[in-house]
Amino acid sequence: MKSEVEMINRLYELAEQFNEYANRGKWLNAKRCYDYAVTLTVELEIDDEIKCKLFGNRAYVDREEDVVDGLFSEEKVIKVLGEYIKVEEERLQEERIRKKYIMECRKELRKK
């Protein structure tokens, strides 16, 4: 099992990868990095200071001027999630079209 230091370093690597993928428009890969980092942070009960460095402190402050953005910038995370949803909706629409086409082909075959 990895040490705590190795796991924390892995979280920072995930933030770097997230930003690289997001900058290249690789929405699914960026989302996976973000999701994995969130999961690890929760499962490992990572210290609040490191969570703040990774994800910022918006959830923990009352005043807007006290907000600090993290390595997973809030703006970029929102963009990645929005773009991922668009891509996923397009993929699902294409899948529906393929299924409809296959069903129509099956009907035609049964008629013959």
N, C-alpha and C positions, 0 to 999 in steps of 0.2 A: 504494500500500500504506500502511496506517496505521502511524503511529509506535508505538514501544513504549509511550509514555505513553498514547496513545489506546487501545491494546489493553488496558492495565491498567485504564484507566477503564471500558472496556467490560466487563471482568470484574466490577468493582464494581457496574455497572448490572445485570448478570445476577444478582448476588446479591440486589439490591433487588427485581428482577422475580420471582425465585424466591420470596422471602418474601411478596410481594403475592399471587402465584398460590396459594401454599400456604395462606395465610390465607383465601382465598376458595374453597378446595376445588377449584381447577383443577389437578388432579393431573398430567395430561399436560403442560400448559404448564410447570408447576413442574419436572417431571422433565426436560423439554427444556432449560430454562435451566441446570439442574445439569449435565446431560450435556455441553452446549456449553461451559460453563465448565471442566469437567474436561478436555475435549478441547483447548481453547485453551491451557490451562495446560501440558499435556504437550507439545503441538506447538511452542509458543513457548519452551519450557524456561524458564518463569517462575522467578524468584528464590525461594528457600525462605522468605524473610521474607513475601513477598506470598502465597505458597501458605498459609502459616500464618494470615495474616489472613483469607483466603478460607475455608479448610477446617479450620482448627485444627491442633493439633500432636499429636493422640493417637497417630499412627503413629510419632512420633519421640521419645517420652518413655517412660521406664520406670515412673515413679511417678505414680499417679493424681492426686496433689495438684499435679503440674506441668502437667496437661492444661489447654489453653486452647481454647475453642470458637471457631470462625470465623464469618464472615458466613453461610456455609451451615452452620447449626447441625446438629450430628450428629443430635440428636433429631428435628429437623424433616425432615432428609433421610431418615431411617429411616421416619418417618410418611408422607412423600410417596411413597416407593418402595413401601411396603406398600399404601397406598390405590390407587396406580396398578395394582399387581398385581391387586387386587380388581376394579377397573373393567375391566381387560383380560380377566380370567377371565369376567366377566359378558358382555362383548362377544363373546367366543369362544363361550360357551354359546348366546347368542342366534343367532349365525351358524350353529352346528350345527343348531339348531331350524329355522331358515329353509331350510337345505340339505335337511334331512330332509323338510320340507313340500314343497319343490319336487320332490324325487325321487318322493314319493308322488303328487303331481299329474301328473307325467310318466307314471307307471305307469298311473294312471287313464285318461289320454288315449290311451295305447297300447291299452288294453283296448277302447276304443270303436271 
